[in-house]
């Protein structure tokens, strides 16, 4: 396993990490979840990602039971949660980034995950109804209390991230260390262009999600639509509609040939392509079956195959490289 610094912080995070969105507490049973976490940990994964909204808190409960059972040394792994959407409650103050919800959500996450502190705590979305000063202060209070070590954002704009940093600087507080954006071969603008300057100015780390574009960057959707996949889950029709198109599937066919020529698979190619970006701190893997995780954990081995010729061939197929501003 390769380890990278989380932005400019001293925290070392495995280049491949594991997430629980749509799987823990929902798509898979607890025994499978435990096997997946064991497999990841044995291969050097040290970061396990979660959120209050995943399966309305059940995902964190499942992960917490597993962490307690496996009794790993607490210094050997990182665990995260996210705050914004809540764990199912819709009453005032049960969602958002107010001081009240941040504090209560953090305590609830600690209890569900059965840990004394969160290594990373993300503001899952920006909150237009809460002053940024309140959110920055709340995150810093959690750090001062020892409940959180590093705080960050997820799907914030570069302007919103920098606003948080300016407030933190003015108040002599700690700004967000990391951002969790979507990043894959079909979703590139934010990571490659929008954040390009703040990697340099504040040393932003990234814990990217959906490297396989919800499974589209595999070969399973090239034939008859399969059952039991992420895009077949009830309630995710919006994700299926957004993710699957004939244009994308045709590109996947061509990319699969490149993967075959390189002696690798489409999933490993897609993940290694993400890792090739030096601004990516870690790629969060999701899996519902041990054999899928076993394959994607081997993506590190594909990195050395991605020379400039291979990268150029991939770009020719994708034909979607974002234009970077000229400075």
Residue pairs with C-beta under 8 A, 6 or more apart in sequence:
1 14
1 15
1 16
1 43
1 44
1 45
1 300
2 14
2 15
2 300
3 12
3 13
3 14
3 15
3 44
3 46
4 12
4 13
4 15
4 281
4 282
5 11
5 12
5 13
5 205
5 281
6 12
6 13
6 120
6 150
6 177
6 178
6 205
6 207
6 281
6 282
7 177
7 178
7 199
7 202
7 203
7 204
7 205
7 206
7 281
8 177
8 202
8 203
8 205
9 150
9 177
9 178
9 203
9 205
11 78
11 119
11 149
11 150
11 177
11 205
12 46
13 46
13 47
13 78
13 205
13 207
13 281
13 282
14 44
14 45
14 46
14 47
14 282
15 275
15 282
15 283
15 300
16 40
16 43
16 45
16 271
16 275
16 282
16 283
16 285
16 296
16 297
16 299
16 300
17 40
17 45
17 46
17 47
17 48
17 49
17 207
17 282
17 283
17 284
17 285
18 36
18 37
18 40
18 45
18 47
18 48
18 49
18 284
18 285
18 286
18 287
18 293
19 48
19 49
19 50
19 209
19 284
19 285
19 286
20 33
20 48
20 49
20 50
20 54
20 59
20 62
20 63
20 286
21 49
21 51
21 54
21 59
21 209
21 286
22 54
22 230
22 233
22 236
22 286
23 33
23 36
23 59
23 286
23 287
23 288
24 33
24 50
24 54
24 55
24 58
24 59
24 62
24 63
25 33
25 54
25 55
25 58
25 59
25 61
25 62
26 54
26 55
26 58
26 59
26 233
27 230
27 233
27 288
28 36
28 288
30 62
30 65
30 66
32 288
32 289
32 290
33 62
33 63
33 66
34 66
34 69
34 70
35 290
36 287
36 290
36 293
37 48
37 63
37 66
37 70
38 70
39 290
39 293
39 294
39 297
40 48
40 285
40 293
40 297
41 70
41 72
41 77
43 297
45 297
46 76
46 77
46 78
47 77
47 78
47 79
47 80
47 119
47 120
47 207
47 282
47 284
48 63
48 77
48 78
48 79
48 80
49 80
49 180
49 207
49 209
49 284
50 59
50 60
50 63
50 79
50 80
50 81
50 82
50 109
50 113
51 59
51 60
51 80
51 81
51 82
51 85
51 122
51 124
52 60
52 81
52 82
52 83
52 85
52 86
52 87
52 105
52 108
52 109
52 124
53 82
53 84
53 85
53 86
53 87
53 124
54 60
55 62
56 87
56 88
57 87
57 88
57 108
57 112
60 81
60 109
60 112
60 113
61 112
63 79
63 112
63 113
64 111
64 112
64 113
64 114
64 115
65 114
67 77
67 79
67 113
67 114
67 115
68 114
74 115
74 116
78 119
78 120
79 113
79 115
79 118
79 119
79 120
80 118
80 119
80 120
80 121
80 122
80 207
81 105
81 106
81 109
81 113
81 118
81 121
81 122
82 121
82 122
82 123
82 124
82 154
82 180
83 97
83 101
83 102
83 105
83 106
83 109
83 121
83 122
83 123
83 124
84 95
84 96
84 97
84 123
84 124
84 125
84 127
85 95
85 124
85 125
86 94
86 95
86 101
86 105
87 105
87 108
89 95
93 100
93 101
94 101
95 101
96 127
96 129
96 130
97 123
97 126
97 127
97 130
97 134
97 135
97 138
98 127
98 130
98 134
98 138
99 134
99 135
99 137
99 138
99 141
102 135
102 138
102 139
102 142
103 138
103 141
103 142
106 118
106 121
106 142
106 147
106 148
107 147
109 118
109 121
110 116
110 117
110 118
110 147
116 146
117 146
117 147
117 148
117 149
118 147
118 148
118 149
119 149
119 150
120 148
120 149
120 150
120 151
120 152
120 177
120 178
120 207
121 139
121 142
121 148
121 150
121 151
121 152
122 151
122 152
122 153
122 154
122 178
122 180
123 135
123 139
123 151
123 152
123 153
123 154
123 156
123 176
124 154
124 155
125 154
125 155
125 156
126 153
126 155
126 156
126 157
126 160
127 135
132 160
132 163
132 164
132 167
133 167
133 171
135 164
136 164
136 167
136 168
136 171
136 173
136 175
137 171
137 173
139 148
139 151
139 174
139 176
140 151
140 168
140 173
140 174
142 148
142 151
143 149
143 151
143 174
150 177
150 178
151 174
151 176
151 177
152 176
152 177
152 178
152 179
152 180
152 205
152 207
153 160
153 161
153 164
153 176
153 178
153 179
153 180
154 179
154 180
154 181
155 180
155 181
155 182
156 164
156 176
156 179
157 194
158 194
158 195
158 197
158 198
161 176
161 179
161 195
161 198
161 202
161 204
162 198
162 201
162 202
164 175
164 176
165 175
165 176
165 202
167 173
167 175
168 174
168 175
169 175
175 202
176 204
177 204
177 205
178 204
178 205
178 206
178 207
178 281
179 195
179 204
179 205
179 206
179 207
180 206
180 207
180 208
180 209
180 284
181 190
181 191
181 195
181 206
181 208
181 209
182 190
182 208
182 209
182 210
183 190
183 191
183 206
183 208
183 209
183 210
183 211
183 274
183 277
183 280
184 210
184 211
184 212
184 213
184 217
184 270
184 274
185 213
185 217
185 255
185 270
185 273
185 314
185 318
185 320
186 213
186 216
186 217
186 248
186 318
186 320
187 210
187 213
188 320
188 321
188 322
189 322
191 206
191 208
191 277
191 279
191 280
192 277
192 321
192 322
192 324
193 322
193 323
193 324
193 325
195 204
195 206
195 279
196 279
196 324
198 204
199 279
204 279
205 281
206 279
206 280
206 281
206 282
207 281
207 282
207 284
208 274
208 280
208 282
208 283
208 284
209 284
211 217
211 270
211 271
211 274
211 283
211 284
211 285
212 218
212 267
212 270
212 271
212 296
213 243
213 248
213 270
214 230
214 231
214 239
214 243
215 221
215 229
215 230
215 231
215 243
216 243
216 244
216 248
216 249
216 252
217 252
217 255
217 266
217 267
217 270
218 252
218 266
218 267
218 270
219 252
219 256
219 266
220 226
220 229
221 229
221 231
221 244
221 249
221 252
222 249
222 252
222 253
222 256
225 232
226 232
228 288
230 236
230 239
230 286
230 288
231 239
231 240
231 243
231 244
232 240
251 317
251 318
252 266
254 317
255 266
255 269
255 270
255 314
255 317
255 318
256 266
258 269
258 310
258 313
258 314
258 317
259 265
259 266
259 268
259 269
262 269
262 302
262 305
262 306
262 310
263 305
264 272
264 301
264 302
264 305
265 295
267 292
267 295
267 296
267 299
268 295
268 296
268 298
268 299
268 301
268 302
269 302
269 306
269 314
271 283
271 285
271 296
271 299
271 302
272 299
272 300
272 302
272 303
272 305
272 306
273 306
273 311
273 314
274 280
274 283
275 283
275 299
275 300
275 303
276 303
276 306
276 311
283 299
285 293
285 296
285 297
287 293
287 296
315 321
